[in-house]
């Protein structure tokens, strides 16, 4: 009986830690996938940064809108590349003081028209 009283809180904390780790892993996977989708949309020949932002936001809302709290999406573009960055807080297991932020990034080359004989 004494062993159970001492061991039960340890088992509960361990179980909550495993569940929280799974939530963080899943959230990171979702954020990376959303960033890739945003880059695919924003790198198209006639696309804008707003197109990438909309696609990234729509992906996050469609997959799991509650897992990533206060998601901040940034789409940046240079002359040859576009990048999407997502920063958010991961949902924590109820009753725990756990907070974990993720930072997912993806980038890719822009589709662009190059005339024959022009620079590659």
Phi, psi and omega in degrees: 000315180295321179297320179295316180297323180280326185276328184301313178299325178295318179294321179295315179297318178298316179297316178296323178295320178295317178296318179295319177300318179296321178296318179295316180298315180294318179297318179297319179297316179295316181296318179295320179293320178296320179296320177297318179297320178296319178295317179301321180286318186283342183271354179299157188305314183257011184280161177240173176298325180297325177297317178295319178298313180299317181294317179297313180297318179296321179296315179298320179291325182285323186279305180198090185291342184264342186288319180257105182273142177053049180292130178248118184252130177236130175243121179237147185226138170247190180293335185235347183225163172227144181224145176237133179233133178238126174239133182202165173261137180275139176304136180257156178296132181303138179088001179243150180272019186288131170227135180216128178258145177242157180220102182251140181224150173210148178212162179195165180285148176282143171283131180213154180272129177235123180294154179302132179085000180273185180293149181290000000 
